[in-house]
Amino acid sequence: MQECIDIIVALANPQLRTRLVDALQTQDKTAHTPRDLPDLLKLLVNWEEDEPQLPRVLVLDEAFIYPHVYEECVRIKALSRLSLTVVLLVEPRTRTRSDWMGVDRILRLPMRVEEIVENAVRVLESQH
């Protein structure tokens, strides 16, 4: 059985990813960091049948799933057998669309790591 994961951190920037995971650990949240999109998709479909289906939060950025942001967010949501909330970090220049299927919350960068953590933890706690 896999470890219980609260938040999946899929960020292209390795420094931001590391800082975010460290900050989550100080809040006693467990995080998993997939290496790439195939690793993320594999993680979402390979949960053990007997594993508790707790709500989870996926924090990702556009660069992790670029260039097909819209399609990949839909695919991520569809493949997930989990109760998954997708939080997408976008660059200031990104034109967000109201029809971004699969995305539950959009956060605009730049943001401090603490703000991203607060948001992710708030989402997770609202699901319990």
N, C-alpha and C positions, 0 to 999 in steps of 0.2 A: 504494500500500500504506500502511496506517495505521501510526502509530508503535507500537512495542511497549509495551503498557501492563501493568504488574504488578498495580496495585491500582486499583479503581474506588471513588471516594469519593462516596457519595450520602447526604449529610447535609443536613437542613433548615436547621440553624444555620450561617449563612455564616461567622461568626467561627471556629467549631470546624472547619468544613470547610477554611478557609484555613490554620489552624494545623496541621491534620493533614497536608495536602498539603506544606506547608513542611517539617514534620518527616520525612516520607517522603523528600523530596528530599535531605535531609542524609544519609539512609541509601542514597542512589543508587537509589531505587525511583521508577519513573515512575508517575504517577497521572493519572487522567482524572476530571473532575467533571461529570457530567451535570446539566443545568439542572433537569430535572423527570423524572417517571416515563416519559412518552413518549420523551424523549431517551435515557434509560437503556435502555429496551426496544429502541429503534432501534439503539443501540450494540451490544447483545448479538446481534442478528440480522444485522448488516451487516458482519461480518468478511469480508475477502477470502478467497477459496478457497485462494489460495496462501500466505496468511499462516500462519506457524508457530502451532500451537495449544498455546501454552504455558499452564500453569496460571495462573489469575488469582484474585484475592480481591476480593470486593465487600463494602465496609464501608458499611452503611446504618443509618439509624435509623427508628423507627416513624413519625415525623412526615413523612418523605419519601414514604412509601407509604400513609399513613393515608387513609381509615378501614378499608380492607380488607387489613390486614396479613397475615393467614393466606393469603388467596387470591393476593395479589400476590407473596408469596415463592414460592409454588408456580409461578406464572406466569413469574416471573423465571427460575427454575431450568429450567422446561420450554422457554422460548424460547432459552435460551443454548445456542449450539453450542460453547461453550467448556468447558474443565475449570474450573469456577467454584465457589469456596467462598464461601458467604454468611455473613457475620458481622453479626449484628443487634444494635445498641445499643438497650437498652430503659431506660425510666425506672424508678426504684425502685418506683413504685406499680403497674407493669404486672404482671399475673398471667401468668407464662409458662406455656405449655402444652407438654406432651411431644409433642403431635401437630402441632407447627408444621412442616409439610412445607416443604421448600426451604431451611430454615435449618440451617446446619451448626454454628454456634456462637453462643451468646447471651452478651453482655456487659452487665452492669448499670451504668448511670450512677449517680452521677458517677464518672468515671474521668479521670485525667490523660491528656493527649494522648499523652505518651510511653508510657503503658500500652497505649493503643489501637494505636499504631504497633508496639510490641513484639509484641503479639498477632498483628496482621496479617502482619508480617514472618515471624514464627515459622510461621504457617499456610502462607505462600507457600513458605518454605524447606523445609517438610516435604513439599511436593508435588514438589519437584525430585529 
